[in-house]
Amino acid sequence: MLFEIQSIGKIQSPFTHKFGIPRQPELVPAAETVIVLNDEFGVESVRGLAEFGYIWVQFVFHEAVAEGWVQMVRPPRLGGKKKMGVFATRSPHRPNHLGLSLLRLVRVDDSARPIRLICGGSDLLHGTPVVDIKPYIPFVEAQTDAPSGFVQGAPPQLRVVWQTNHFRLPENTKAIIEQCLAQDPRPAYQDLPERVYGMELAGVDVKFRVVGDEVFILQINELA
Ligand code: SAM
């Protein structure tokens, strides 16, 4: 069957490039995310929503569409060494390229169109098309004792070491950089202590290196 769906809005996030985006929501809480609804949605469409603490956001991995999909992927959680079926993972390279993130709803700004939903830190690229929003209902959806396959608990964190002058950066930008780097954004299979990586986010270009369980921030350049 063929269905046609239209986006209902767009994501605004500090993540302007795919590299370095956290792999799940709330791993970088400083990275506030805003869902901007299309102008056709009025105050009626969000009536009652502000009373929920979390929302399910369905979206399209639009920057993965051209790359297609695969039957099996190498989840970063398994160090990129083992393959799992695409339906056992949260990979963007899936049929239909649909994503689902549970976002903390901070505030609903419905004072004027476009309506804006201000959310906690997401795992979404700036510009991601949103296709639906639903309230999160803990009594049916929170199954905290369910087996969770190869994903056991939160991922380990790196210790962040600043080796460059950063006192001019806004506090929130510093927090986003630190929280992102602590997640170890390198591809899972790479352990190259000499390699310098670059990551663009929140209006800056960050150069860093990872040695053992420490990440060294080498240089920060403001983007024009
Ligand atoms: N929580 C969602 C889910 O389970 O469907 C997304 C999980 S997926 C592992 C998160 C990754 O998707 C991010 O780290 C980023 O690399 C990638 N991503 C986020 N937004 C994207 C977009 N619009 N297009 C392509 N890839 C995207």
py3Dmol code that shows the C-alpha trace and the ligand (Angstrom):
import py3Dmol

protein = """\
ATOM      1  CA  MET A   1       0.000   0.000   0.000  1.00  0.00           C
ATOM      2  CA  LEU A   2       1.161   3.475  -0.711  1.00  0.00           C
ATOM      3  CA  PHE A   3       0.407   6.315   1.691  1.00  0.00           C
ATOM      4  CA  GLU A   4       1.151   9.967   1.290  1.00  0.00           C
ATOM      5  CA  ILE A   5       1.967  11.952   4.422  1.00  0.00           C
ATOM      6  CA  GLN A   6       2.725  15.617   4.891  1.00  0.00           C
ATOM      7  CA  SER A   7       4.926  17.140   7.540  1.00  0.00           C
ATOM      8  CA  ILE A   8       3.097  19.134  10.214  1.00  0.00           C
ATOM      9  CA  GLY A   9       6.098  21.161  11.298  1.00  0.00           C
ATOM     10  CA  LYS A  10       9.868  21.364  11.605  1.00  0.00           C
ATOM     11  CA  ILE A  11      12.542  20.913  14.231  1.00  0.00           C
ATOM     12  CA  GLN A  12      14.790  23.744  15.380  1.00  0.00           C
ATOM     13  CA  SER A  13      17.809  22.349  17.199  1.00  0.00           C
ATOM     14  CA  PRO A  14      21.466  23.302  17.753  1.00  0.00           C
ATOM     15  CA  PHE A  15      22.499  20.300  15.628  1.00  0.00           C
ATOM     16  CA  THR A  16      23.129  21.599  12.123  1.00  0.00           C
ATOM     17  CA  HIS A  17      25.209  18.594  10.997  1.00  0.00           C
ATOM     18  CA  LYS A  18      24.617  14.871  11.466  1.00  0.00           C
ATOM     19  CA  PHE A  19      28.005  14.135  13.021  1.00  0.00           C
ATOM     20  CA  GLY A  20      27.920  14.536  16.802  1.00  0.00           C
ATOM     21  CA  ILE A  21      24.151  14.459  17.323  1.00  0.00           C
ATOM     22  CA  PRO A  22      23.328  12.463  20.468  1.00  0.00           C
ATOM     23  CA  ARG A  23      21.936   9.011  19.743  1.00  0.00           C
ATOM     24  CA  GLN A  24      18.810   9.428  21.879  1.00  0.00           C
ATOM     25  CA  PRO A  25      16.876  12.337  23.464  1.00  0.00           C
ATOM     26  CA  GLU A  26      17.892  13.849  26.835  1.00  0.00           C
ATOM     27  CA  LEU A  27      21.527  12.688  26.570  1.00  0.00           C
ATOM     28  CA  VAL A  28      22.321  16.377  25.928  1.00  0.00           C
ATOM     29  CA  PRO A  29      19.714  18.182  28.054  1.00  0.00           C
ATOM     30  CA  ALA A  30      21.232  21.625  27.308  1.00  0.00           C
ATOM     31  CA  ALA A  31      20.302  21.298  23.623  1.00  0.00           C
ATOM     32  CA  GLU A  32      16.794  22.750  23.754  1.00  0.00           C
ATOM     33  CA  THR A  33      14.678  21.752  20.758  1.00  0.00           C
ATOM     34  CA  VAL A  34      11.698  23.607  19.353  1.00  0.00           C
ATOM     35  CA  ILE A  35       8.957  22.101  17.199  1.00  0.00           C
ATOM     36  CA  VAL A  36       7.544  24.827  14.972  1.00  0.00           C
ATOM     37  CA  LEU A  37       4.114  23.806  13.698  1.00  0.00           C
ATOM     38  CA  ASN A  38       2.945  24.761  10.220  1.00  0.00           C
ATOM     39  CA  ASP A  39       0.777  27.885  10.097  1.00  0.00           C
ATOM     40  CA  GLU A  40      -2.386  25.859   9.404  1.00  0.00           C
ATOM     41  CA  PHE A  41      -2.344  24.594  13.031  1.00  0.00           C
ATOM     42  CA  GLY A  42      -4.122  26.912  15.423  1.00  0.00           C
ATOM     43  CA  VAL A  43      -4.413  27.028  19.186  1.00  0.00           C
ATOM     44  CA  GLU A  44      -7.186  24.373  19.014  1.00  0.00           C
ATOM     45  CA  SER A  45      -4.742  21.739  17.730  1.00  0.00           C
ATOM     46  CA  VAL A  46      -2.668  21.880  20.931  1.00  0.00           C
ATOM     47  CA  ARG A  47      -5.450  22.323  23.481  1.00  0.00           C
ATOM     48  CA  GLY A  48      -4.657  20.106  26.483  1.00  0.00           C
ATOM     49  CA  LEU A  49      -1.125  19.277  25.330  1.00  0.00           C
ATOM     50  CA  ALA A  50       0.687  21.521  27.841  1.00  0.00           C
ATOM     51  CA  GLU A  51      -0.628  19.313  30.665  1.00  0.00           C
ATOM     52  CA  PHE A  52       1.584  16.421  29.503  1.00  0.00           C
ATOM     53  CA  GLY A  53       5.214  16.163  30.579  1.00  0.00           C
ATOM     54  CA  TYR A  54       6.474  14.273  27.544  1.00  0.00           C
ATOM     55  CA  ILE A  55       5.429  13.928  23.912  1.00  0.00           C
ATOM     56  CA  TRP A  56       6.095  11.306  21.254  1.00  0.00           C
ATOM     57  CA  VAL A  57       7.451  13.048  18.196  1.00  0.00           C
ATOM     58  CA  GLN A  58       7.264  11.164  14.922  1.00  0.00           C
ATOM     59  CA  PHE A  59       9.527  12.471  12.200  1.00  0.00           C
ATOM     60  CA  VAL A  60      11.316  11.600   8.978  1.00  0.00           C
ATOM     61  CA  PHE A  61      15.081  10.967   8.983  1.00  0.00           C
ATOM     62  CA  HIS A  62      15.132  13.210   5.933  1.00  0.00           C
ATOM     63  CA  GLU A  63      18.931  13.270   5.580  1.00  0.00           C
ATOM     64  CA  ALA A  64      19.044   9.475   5.420  1.00  0.00           C
ATOM     65  CA  VAL A  65      16.405   9.000   2.715  1.00  0.00           C
ATOM     66  CA  ALA A  66      18.870   9.272  -0.166  1.00  0.00           C
ATOM     67  CA  GLU A  67      21.125   6.691   1.517  1.00  0.00           C
ATOM     68  CA  GLY A  68      18.366   4.054   1.451  1.00  0.00           C
ATOM     69  CA  TRP A  69      17.845   1.316   4.029  1.00  0.00           C
ATOM     70  CA  VAL A  70      19.543  -1.917   5.044  1.00  0.00           C
ATOM     71  CA  GLN A  71      18.382  -5.268   6.498  1.00  0.00           C
ATOM     72  CA  MET A  72      21.094  -5.279   9.177  1.00  0.00           C
ATOM     73  CA  VAL A  73      22.982  -2.475  10.942  1.00  0.00           C
ATOM     74  CA  ARG A  74      25.932  -2.241  13.328  1.00  0.00           C
ATOM     75  CA  PRO A  75      24.594  -0.501  16.467  1.00  0.00           C
ATOM     76  CA  PRO A  76      27.146   1.854  18.116  1.00  0.00           C
ATOM     77  CA  ARG A  77      26.216   0.185  21.444  1.00  0.00           C
ATOM     78  CA  LEU A  78      27.888  -3.000  20.200  1.00  0.00           C
ATOM     79  CA  GLY A  79      31.065  -1.129  19.287  1.00  0.00           C
ATOM     80  CA  GLY A  80      30.146  -1.337  15.605  1.00  0.00           C
ATOM     81  CA  LYS A  81      31.337  -4.956  15.603  1.00  0.00           C
ATOM     82  CA  LYS A  82      28.080  -6.937  15.557  1.00  0.00           C
ATOM     83  CA  LYS A  83      25.143  -6.670  13.215  1.00  0.00           C
ATOM     84  CA  MET A  84      21.501  -6.579  14.294  1.00  0.00           C
ATOM     85  CA  GLY A  85      18.307  -6.587  12.251  1.00  0.00           C
ATOM     86  CA  VAL A  86      17.166  -3.088  11.363  1.00  0.00           C
ATOM     87  CA  PHE A  87      13.915  -3.618  13.304  1.00  0.00           C
ATOM     88  CA  ALA A  88      15.938  -4.388  16.462  1.00  0.00           C
ATOM     89  CA  THR A  89      17.610  -0.977  16.239  1.00  0.00           C
ATOM     90  CA  ARG A  90      16.825   2.742  16.087  1.00  0.00           C
ATOM     91  CA  SER A  91      18.868   3.234  12.911  1.00  0.00           C
ATOM     92  CA  PRO A  92      17.884   6.063  10.513  1.00  0.00           C
ATOM     93  CA  HIS A  93      18.522   3.650   7.598  1.00  0.00           C
ATOM     94  CA  ARG A  94      15.170   1.902   7.818  1.00  0.00           C
ATOM     95  CA  PRO A  95      12.270   1.401   5.434  1.00  0.00           C
ATOM     96  CA  ASN A  96      10.180   4.598   5.313  1.00  0.00           C
ATOM     97  CA  HIS A  97      12.856   6.419   7.378  1.00  0.00           C
ATOM     98  CA  LEU A  98      10.422   7.140  10.186  1.00  0.00           C
ATOM     99  CA  GLY A  99      11.829   8.147  13.586  1.00  0.00           C
ATOM    100  CA  LEU A 100      10.259   8.338  17.032  1.00  0.00           C
ATOM    101  CA  SER A 101      11.637  10.413  19.909  1.00  0.00           C
ATOM    102  CA  LEU A 102      10.209  10.920  23.375  1.00  0.00           C
ATOM    103  CA  LEU A 103      10.765  14.609  24.159  1.00  0.00           C
ATOM    104  CA  ARG A 104      10.305  16.444  27.457  1.00  0.00           C
ATOM    105  CA  LEU A 105       7.700  19.140  26.865  1.00  0.00           C
ATOM    106  CA  VAL A 106       8.893  22.322  28.572  1.00  0.00           C
ATOM    107  CA  ARG A 107       6.311  24.810  27.313  1.00  0.00           C
ATOM    108  CA  VAL A 108       3.684  25.356  24.614  1.00  0.00           C
ATOM    109  CA  ASP A 109       3.896  28.807  23.052  1.00  0.00           C
ATOM    110  CA  ASP A 110       0.501  29.268  21.424  1.00  0.00           C
ATOM    111  CA  SER A 111       0.352  33.051  21.770  1.00  0.00           C
ATOM    112  CA  ALA A 112       0.643  33.476  17.975  1.00  0.00           C
ATOM    113  CA  ARG A 113       1.115  31.398  14.849  1.00  0.00           C
ATOM    114  CA  PRO A 114       3.330  29.541  14.226  1.00  0.00           C
ATOM    115  CA  ILE A 115       2.722  27.571  17.404  1.00  0.00           C
ATOM    116  CA  ARG A 116       5.958  26.473  19.030  1.00  0.00           C
ATOM    117  CA  LEU A 117       6.506  23.499  21.334  1.00  0.00           C
ATOM    118  CA  ILE A 118       9.614  24.080  23.450  1.00  0.00           C
ATOM    119  CA  CYS A 119      11.187  20.744  24.380  1.00  0.00           C
ATOM    120  CA  GLY A 120      14.222  19.357  26.204  1.00  0.00           C
ATOM    121  CA  GLY A 121      17.349  18.105  24.471  1.00  0.00           C
ATOM    122  CA  SER A 122      16.599  15.987  21.397  1.00  0.00           C
ATOM    123  CA  ASP A 123      18.507  13.685  19.071  1.00  0.00           C
ATOM    124  CA  LEU A 124      17.252  15.537  15.996  1.00  0.00           C
ATOM    125  CA  LEU A 125      18.919  17.425  13.195  1.00  0.00           C
ATOM    126  CA  HIS A 126      17.897  21.048  12.662  1.00  0.00           C
ATOM    127  CA  GLY A 127      15.230  21.122   9.934  1.00  0.00           C
ATOM    128  CA  THR A 128      13.929  17.591  10.566  1.00  0.00           C
ATOM    129  CA  PRO A 129      10.329  17.315   9.281  1.00  0.00           C
ATOM    130  CA  VAL A 130       7.846  16.308  11.997  1.00  0.00           C
ATOM    131  CA  VAL A 131       4.883  14.177  10.896  1.00  0.00           C
ATOM    132  CA  ASP A 132       2.928  13.685  14.133  1.00  0.00           C
ATOM    133  CA  ILE A 133       2.879  14.459  17.860  1.00  0.00           C
ATOM    134  CA  LYS A 134       1.153  12.449  20.590  1.00  0.00           C
ATOM    135  CA  PRO A 135       1.085  12.730  24.380  1.00  0.00           C
ATOM    136  CA  TYR A 136       3.131  10.219  26.365  1.00  0.00           C
ATOM    137  CA  ILE A 137       0.961   8.189  28.753  1.00  0.00           C
ATOM    138  CA  PRO A 138       3.152   6.550  31.446  1.00  0.00           C
ATOM    139  CA  PHE A 139       0.616   4.039  32.742  1.00  0.00           C
ATOM    140  CA  VAL A 140       0.555   2.228  29.407  1.00  0.00           C
ATOM    141  CA  GLU A 141       3.933   3.156  27.963  1.00  0.00           C
ATOM    142  CA  ALA A 142       6.423   3.039  30.860  1.00  0.00           C
ATOM    143  CA  GLN A 143       7.538  -0.602  31.099  1.00  0.00           C
ATOM    144  CA  THR A 144      10.689  -0.113  33.153  1.00  0.00           C
ATOM    145  CA  ASP A 145      11.270  -3.830  33.860  1.00  0.00           C
ATOM    146  CA  ALA A 146      11.039  -4.954  30.211  1.00  0.00           C
ATOM    147  CA  PRO A 147      14.038  -6.801  28.703  1.00  0.00           C
ATOM    148  CA  SER A 148      15.948  -4.343  26.506  1.00  0.00           C
ATOM    149  CA  GLY A 149      18.128  -6.586  24.354  1.00  0.00           C
ATOM    150  CA  PHE A 150      21.624  -5.317  23.704  1.00  0.00           C
ATOM    151  CA  VAL A 151      20.838  -1.870  25.173  1.00  0.00           C
ATOM    152  CA  GLN A 152      21.569  -2.055  28.883  1.00  0.00           C
ATOM    153  CA  GLY A 153      21.351   1.270  30.723  1.00  0.00           C
ATOM    154  CA  ALA A 154      22.855   4.600  29.729  1.00  0.00           C
ATOM    155  CA  PRO A 155      26.027   4.602  27.600  1.00  0.00           C
ATOM    156  CA  PRO A 156      29.371   5.247  29.357  1.00  0.00           C
ATOM    157  CA  GLN A 157      30.535   8.892  29.365  1.00  0.00           C
ATOM    158  CA  LEU A 158      33.921  10.404  28.506  1.00  0.00           C
ATOM    159  CA  ARG A 159      35.599  12.968  30.782  1.00  0.00           C
ATOM    160  CA  VAL A 160      35.776  16.324  28.991  1.00  0.00           C
ATOM    161  CA  VAL A 161      39.035  18.295  29.160  1.00  0.00           C
ATOM    162  CA  TRP A 162      39.204  21.844  27.738  1.00  0.00           C
ATOM    163  CA  GLN A 163      42.571  22.560  26.124  1.00  0.00           C
ATOM    164  CA  THR A 164      41.499  25.796  24.521  1.00  0.00           C
ATOM    165  CA  ASN A 165      40.343  29.145  25.737  1.00  0.00           C
ATOM    166  CA  HIS A 166      36.557  29.139  25.960  1.00  0.00           C
ATOM    167  CA  PHE A 167      35.634  31.893  28.393  1.00  0.00           C
ATOM    168  CA  ARG A 168      33.856  33.943  25.679  1.00  0.00           C
ATOM    169  CA  LEU A 169      31.391  31.184  24.840  1.00  0.00           C
ATOM    170  CA  PRO A 170      27.847  31.457  26.214  1.00  0.00           C
ATOM    171  CA  GLU A 171      27.308  29.055  29.140  1.00  0.00           C
ATOM    172  CA  ASN A 172      24.618  27.123  27.263  1.00  0.00           C
ATOM    173  CA  THR A 173      26.905  26.579  24.255  1.00  0.00           C
ATOM    174  CA  LYS A 174      29.632  25.285  26.572  1.00  0.00           C
ATOM    175  CA  ALA A 175      27.139  22.913  28.188  1.00  0.00           C
ATOM    176  CA  ILE A 176      25.961  21.593  24.787  1.00  0.00           C
ATOM    177  CA  ILE A 177      29.576  20.986  23.667  1.00  0.00           C
ATOM    178  CA  GLU A 178      30.514  19.223  26.907  1.00  0.00           C
ATOM    179  CA  GLN A 179      27.387  17.051  27.024  1.00  0.00           C
ATOM    180  CA  CYS A 180      27.776  16.076  23.316  1.00  0.00           C
ATOM    181  CA  LEU A 181      31.444  15.195  23.611  1.00  0.00           C
ATOM    182  CA  ALA A 182      30.879  13.203  26.806  1.00  0.00           C
ATOM    183  CA  GLN A 183      28.678  10.887  24.675  1.00  0.00           C
ATOM    184  CA  ASP A 184      31.689  10.013  22.465  1.00  0.00           C
ATOM    185  CA  PRO A 185      30.439  11.047  19.013  1.00  0.00           C
ATOM    186  CA  ARG A 186      33.139   9.099  17.131  1.00  0.00           C
ATOM    187  CA  PRO A 187      32.011   6.274  14.862  1.00  0.00           C
ATOM    188  CA  ALA A 188      31.817   3.221  17.139  1.00  0.00           C
ATOM    189  CA  TYR A 189      34.585   1.239  15.461  1.00  0.00           C
ATOM    190  CA  GLN A 190      37.203   4.037  15.555  1.00  0.00           C
ATOM    191  CA  ASP A 191      39.824   4.233  18.278  1.00  0.00           C
ATOM    192  CA  LEU A 192      42.467   6.523  16.798  1.00  0.00           C
ATOM    193  CA  PRO A 193      43.961   8.674  19.599  1.00  0.00           C
ATOM    194  CA  GLU A 194      45.912  10.850  17.120  1.00  0.00           C
ATOM    195  CA  ARG A 195      42.911  11.655  14.958  1.00  0.00           C
ATOM    196  CA  VAL A 196      41.426  15.150  15.247  1.00  0.00           C
ATOM    197  CA  TYR A 197      37.666  15.241  14.694  1.00  0.00           C
ATOM    198  CA  GLY A 198      35.533  18.249  13.807  1.00  0.00           C
ATOM    199  CA  MET A 199      31.943  18.798  14.844  1.00  0.00           C
ATOM    200  CA  GLU A 200      29.676  21.758  14.009  1.00  0.00           C
ATOM    201  CA  LEU A 201      26.884  22.597  16.408  1.00  0.00           C
ATOM    202  CA  ALA A 202      25.279  25.553  18.185  1.00  0.00           C
ATOM    203  CA  GLY A 203      27.073  28.027  15.889  1.00  0.00           C
ATOM    204  CA  VAL A 204      30.606  26.763  16.537  1.00  0.00           C
ATOM    205  CA  ASP A 205      33.116  24.374  14.994  1.00  0.00           C
ATOM    206  CA  VAL A 206      34.715  22.147  17.641  1.00  0.00           C
ATOM    207  CA  LYS A 207      37.967  20.259  17.097  1.00  0.00           C
ATOM    208  CA  PHE A 208      38.617  17.379  19.492  1.00  0.00           C
ATOM    209  CA  ARG A 209      40.568  14.203  20.090  1.00  0.00           C
ATOM    210  CA  VAL A 210      39.726  11.147  22.215  1.00  0.00           C
ATOM    211  CA  VAL A 211      42.378   9.326  24.216  1.00  0.00           C
ATOM    212  CA  GLY A 212      41.201   6.481  26.435  1.00  0.00           C
ATOM    213  CA  ASP A 213      38.173   7.659  28.367  1.00  0.00           C
ATOM    214  CA  GLU A 214      38.987  11.364  27.987  1.00  0.00           C
ATOM    215  CA  VAL A 215      38.009  13.799  25.254  1.00  0.00           C
ATOM    216  CA  PHE A 216      40.270  16.814  24.698  1.00  0.00           C
ATOM    217  CA  ILE A 217      38.766  19.974  23.210  1.00  0.00           C
ATOM    218  CA  LEU A 218      41.540  21.424  21.058  1.00  0.00           C
ATOM    219  CA  GLN A 219      39.957  24.360  19.256  1.00  0.00           C
ATOM    220  CA  ILE A 220      36.673  26.226  18.967  1.00  0.00           C
ATOM    221  CA  ASN A 221      35.840  28.528  16.042  1.00  0.00           C
ATOM    222  CA  GLU A 222      32.690  30.572  15.804  1.00  0.00           C
ATOM    223  CA  LEU A 223      30.800  29.957  12.548  1.00  0.00           C
ATOM    224  CA  ALA A 224      29.885  32.982  10.453  1.00  0.00           C
TER     225      ALA A 224
END
"""
ligand_1 = """\
27
SAM
N 15.016 8.548 18.921
C 14.903 8.355 17.502
C 14.358 6.982 17.180
O 14.532 6.075 17.980
O 13.736 6.826 16.112
C 16.207 8.608 16.757
C 17.312 7.654 17.121
S 18.603 7.717 15.913
C 19.722 6.519 16.538
C 19.365 9.266 16.313
C 20.370 9.663 15.255
O 19.680 9.940 14.047
C 21.121 10.938 15.583
O 22.261 10.659 16.366
C 21.496 11.457 14.187
O 22.727 10.894 13.786
C 20.409 10.888 13.285
N 19.450 11.905 12.825
C 18.744 12.778 13.568
N 17.943 13.527 12.790
C 18.140 13.097 11.507
C 17.589 13.463 10.246
N 16.671 14.410 10.132
N 18.045 12.802 9.153
C 18.976 11.824 9.248
N 19.534 11.433 10.417
C 19.118 12.071 11.535
"""
view = py3Dmol.view(width=600, height=400)
view.addModel(protein, "pdb")
view.setStyle({"model": 0}, {"cartoon": {"style": "trace"}})
view.addModel(ligand_1, "xyz")
view.setStyle({"model": 1}, {"stick": {}})
view.zoomTo()
view.show()
